[in-house]
Amino acid sequence: MPDLFEPVRLGRLLLPNRLVMAPMTRSRADRRGVPGPETARYYAQRATAGLIVTEGAQPSPAGQGYPGTPGLHTDRQAEGWRAVTDAVHAAGGRIFAQLMHVGRIGHPSVNGLRPVAPSPVRAAGRIFTLDGRRDLPVPRELTTGEVRETIADFARAARRAVDAGFDGVELHGGNGYLIHQFLCSATNRRGDPYGRDRVRFPVELCEAVAEAAGGDRVGLRLTPGNPCNDMTEDGAGEIYPALAAALAPAGLGYLHLAGVAAGTPLAGGIRRAWPGVLVVAPSTGGAFPADGGRAEGERWLRHGADLVAFGRAFLANPDLVERMRSGAALNRPDPATYYGGGEQGYTDYSVSSAARLPAARRG
Ligand SMILES: Cc1cc2nc3c(=O)[nH]c(=O)nc-3n(C[C@H](O)[C@H](O)[C@H](O)COP(=O)(O)O)c2cc1C
């Protein structure tokens, strides 16, 4: 079994350890979706991760669901990200941008647009907007032409990301957002080829993004069976292994599974169908475990994962790698400062004296 602190190859990158900083929305971009200097500092502080995956960034205005999320569809946004990637690389790290299109989980008060989705099926629930919590609206069904335009938006954003210095991009295929909506029969009732074959959208999307950015620079995140954002999924045991098998020829950098327990039939089915690098985020996001999720991550390493992604443990511990290596206790994350705000709960988490970073690595 590989050790968390053993190097591993990911396409053209050699990662010095197997800890991935999981993507986490922090809602601190400006009104144009541009990340600022504090964001560069935040990620650079965490540059000892084998790989950082950023918060979800919208590939188009329609992809935005929450206030303060950054984009990757304008030159200004790319300039903001350039400062982030430069800071991470100067601190010795590697960083992928997560591309996230929310589909039906949006509201016109955030981006002025009616949300779009595979089918006009409303998600039960409310969404946080600048005017407080609002009911989610019924989304507008994308035409077949618009589905193809959406794929082109992702490909352009991926190219922009690589041009802004990112080492690659991860596509957010989970948590009830657009890609997940295409995969699920409750939210995809289309009669066109993207509905008759529900893996078609993610497969075409991955192929187009791989073409734009380089296959080894692309990862896909999946959260099979996650009920987040009013998803009800039956048949996860069939569709996810089928998707993994369909993606195998595209030569992607990695598949990223979140919230699937090691050793289950679903986990085994996906691992067998997927020949490439497998990143696993072991936690389902319940109460924060004192070990940050390490024990379950190491169990996953014994069940065929190549890398382990930690979310809140990295959020609260810039020096997570050194803390885990030395066995130092972990800071606990403060949920009150997850979204929006300034330095507090963002760049002011302490570094353990028991696990000091080398000076050159400090962000
Ligand atoms: C504040 C916060 C924001 C998140 N935003 C995203 C996101 O933008 N994209 C994503 O794929 N997952 C997102 N997640 C889920 C995390 O990547 C991770 O899967 C989850 O927190 C469980 O892992 P953990 O127990 O290690 O934190 C977010 C989680 C948190 C706590």
The ligand as a Gaussian input file, in Angstrom:
#p B3LYP/6-31G(d) Opt

LIG

0 1
 C      -16.573000      25.559000       2.622000
 C      -16.693000      24.408000       1.658000
 C      -16.825000      24.668000       0.295000
 C      -16.880000      23.605000      -0.618000
 N      -16.913000      23.897000      -1.959000
 C      -16.770000      22.904000      -2.857000
 C      -16.583000      23.206000      -4.239000
 O      -16.515000      24.376000      -4.675000
 N      -16.440000      22.159000      -5.095000
 C      -16.470000      20.852000      -4.662000
 O      -16.324000      19.936000      -5.477000
 N      -16.643000      20.538000      -3.359000
 C      -16.758000      21.525000      -2.446000
 N      -16.823000      21.218000      -1.110000
 C      -16.732000      19.802000      -0.661000
 C      -15.280000      19.457000      -0.273000
 O      -14.428000      19.416000      -1.410000
 C      -15.197000      18.093000       0.451000
 O      -15.588000      17.064000      -0.411000
 C      -16.051000      18.065000       1.712000
 O      -15.744000      19.185000       2.523000
 C      -15.820000      16.806000       2.567000
 O      -14.450000      16.621000       2.850000
 P      -13.758000      17.092000       4.234000
 O      -14.436000      16.343000       5.354000
 O      -12.319000      16.655000       4.038000
 O      -13.934000      18.550000       4.371000
 C      -16.819000      22.257000      -0.165000
 C      -16.722000      22.012000       1.211000
 C      -16.630000      23.050000       2.117000
 C      -16.454000      22.743000       3.585000

